[in-house]
Amino acid sequence: MVGSFEFDAELRTGSGKGDARRTRRTGKVPAIVYGGGADPLKLNLSHNQVVKRLGNDAVYSHILSLKFDGKQERVILKALERHPSRPIIMHMDFLRVSEKDKLRVHVPLHFINQDIAVGVKRSGGVVAHGMAEVEVECLPQHLPEFIAVDLADLDIGDAIHLSGLKLPPGVEVPELQHGADHDQLVAAIHAPRTSDAAE
């Protein structure tokens, strides 16, 4: 699995939009690495390899390894620019990772037991998702691949908010530090739109 999160790269010496266009014409993706108290680093990555790696959703919330010139940088993917109409990755931004510094990363939510939730199984309720991912803050070694949201006990009218998420040790949701009015809806079960009584 670790191999899935490695990217081969090469140093890029040029700069500007013209250089980026030339890079893309050769089947490469221009990228930049920044942070960690070091100078920004311009790289080129293989477009085919990037597309293959991005096929695994875990790439977006995992620590990645950039390998170039016999060196290795541990990074997270911070931004990804896609072509608006073609299946082309235009640019990638990576942030260096330090074991001592906390990261803020968007992690996917995995909703489990939706089909057997009390409100769905007993009353034909409908599950509504308020979000598909959540921003977490943690040290790199605590970064989860995803956050599981168990809906088994939810009845019609019940909901799970950010404060109700079961987070792994060492993981926090920064949004909750801003007060109760930031306790956003994660998922809820609503009554079906039509019912036998209404008919």
Order of alpha helices (4+ residues) and beta strands (2+ residues): beta-alpha-beta-beta-alpha-beta-beta-beta-beta-alpha-beta-beta-beta-beta-beta
